[in-house]
Amino acid sequence: MTVEPTVISTQRGAVAHIELNRPRYRNAQSYQLLDELDAALDRAIADESVAVVVLSGRGEHFSSGHDLGTPEHRADLERRGVGDEGLEFYDQFRKYNYDITIKWRNLPKPTIAAVHGYCIYGGWMIATAMDVVFASPDARFLAGLFEYFSVPWDIHPRKAKELLFESRFITGEEAHELGFVNRVIERDELVEEALRYAERVAENDPVALRMSKLAVNKAQDLQGYSIGVEAAFADYMVLMHTRGKRDPDSRRMGGVDLALRRERDSSDRS
């Protein structure tokens, strides 16, 4: 039986285009998808003909977040044989929810995310690990206390608290106003414009690109970015094991259910 890849990679000149490829599940992030994305990024970094990476999602959404139980993901977890407690669990959970994300943030080449549709929790984590974020007006970003908690760095801390307390989606336009998104581009032009921008970036000197990215990341780290994000991972682990009020029939975190319900209610009213 042929297993369809969860990540598709192509190249246009000096630009590698990587696409999340689980449209049936709104590009939910199984461990297989994260492994394949990590490998695709590694190949792009190792390839001297690639200067810039563009990341997008196939189908209607960039990513609906972590895979919470598709048949493929459950079968993969069973094959891995790692339970839900102990150091083996911790090491695997940390790898897929923190370690690879901070690794992607520090890749030595420029990376651009092109976001449309849902970008929920884990989707936000992937997007924030990229250097530049373009989004379509129909993008729906949802912040939360997730494993790689970059939100207070992505937007102003007071706005971060407002969104975390309320649990609501923000559009591509609002994400742009808050400084998380660099540019808002119409859906049918989003990926193409991201690729054209990447081609312009690729014309720059690779040493200048690498050192510029390093300098900006260092500036954040001097303000506590990396240690703050890692410290918040422990807060998430506490949250995960003390869920509080939530729908007992839902695998999702309560904030996601709340945001989805509000979005449905808003659509019904309109």
Buried (B, 14 or more C-beta within 10 A) or exposed (E): EEEEBBBBBEEEEBBBBBBBBBEEBBBBBBBBBBBBBBEBBEEBBEEEEBBBBBBBBBBEBBBBBBBBEBEBBEEBBEEEEBEEEEEEEEEBBBBBBBBBBBBBBEBEBBBBBBBBBBBBBBBBBBBBBBBBBBBBBBBBBBBBBBBBBBBBBBBEEEBBEEBBEEBBBBBBBBBBBBEBBBBBBEBEEBBEBBBBBBBEBBEEEBEEBBEBBEEEBEEBEEEEBBEBBBEBBEEBBEBEEEEEEBEEEEEBBBBBBBBBEBBEEEEEEE
